[in-house]
Amino acid sequence: MVMNYEIIIFTPISALLIGFVFFTILKKRKRSAKSIYKLIDDLEKKYIY
């Protein structure tokens, strides 16, 4: 009975933690891609125009 109680408590907590970490990594990755495009755009403006 005690073992089932621990599984019921810790499974949603661990799933929520994994989801939060995954979401944070995705958000950082998106931001870095946007900054790379901005950097390329700035370099094009500087050297081409």
N, C-alpha and C positions, 0 to 999 in steps of 0.2 A: 504493500500500500504506500509506503514512504517513497519507494522508487518511482512509482507512477506520478506522485505529486511533484517530484523533482523534474521529471520529464515535462509535465504540463507547464511548470513555471519557466524553465530555462529554454525551451524550444522557441517560443515567440521572442524572448529577449535576444537570443543569439541571431535569429532571422532578422530582427529589426536592426541589430548592430551591423550585420553583413550588408544589408540593404543600404544603410547610411554610408558605410565606407565606399560601396560601389557608386552611389550617387555622387559623393564628394570627388572621387577619381574622375568620373565622367565630366563633372562641372569644370574641374581644373584642366582637363584635356581640351575641352571646347574653348576655354579662355586662351590657352596657349596657341591653338590653331588660329584663332582670331588675331592674336598678336603677330603671328608669323605672316599672315596675309597683309596686315597693316605695315609690317616692316618691308615686305616686297613692294608694296604700293609706294611707300616713301622712297625707296631706292630707285624705283622707276621714275618717279617725279624728279628726283635729284639728278640722275644721270642721263635720262632720255630727253626731258623737256628743257 
